[in-house]
């Protein structure tokens, strides 16, 4: 008998059957592709959530005084003519 058969012979049929299924049935290509797409979608969703959080934080920040001063001076000068 081969070593593989000897090894399987000492185990229950349930154990042998589980090993045989694992060895003989890799995930079909479509299931692997689907799992990869699901993972990519979850990653994109997490990125989107974080970007929205960051945007909300920036929108909620006060405008720095220096920037407001620059805008005020630009308004006082009026529109530039070309």
Secondary structure, DSSP 8 states (H G I E B T S, - for coil): --HHHHHHHTS-HHHHHHHHHHHH----HHHHHHHHHHHHHHHHHHHHHHHHHHHHHHHHS---HHHHHHHHHHHHH-----
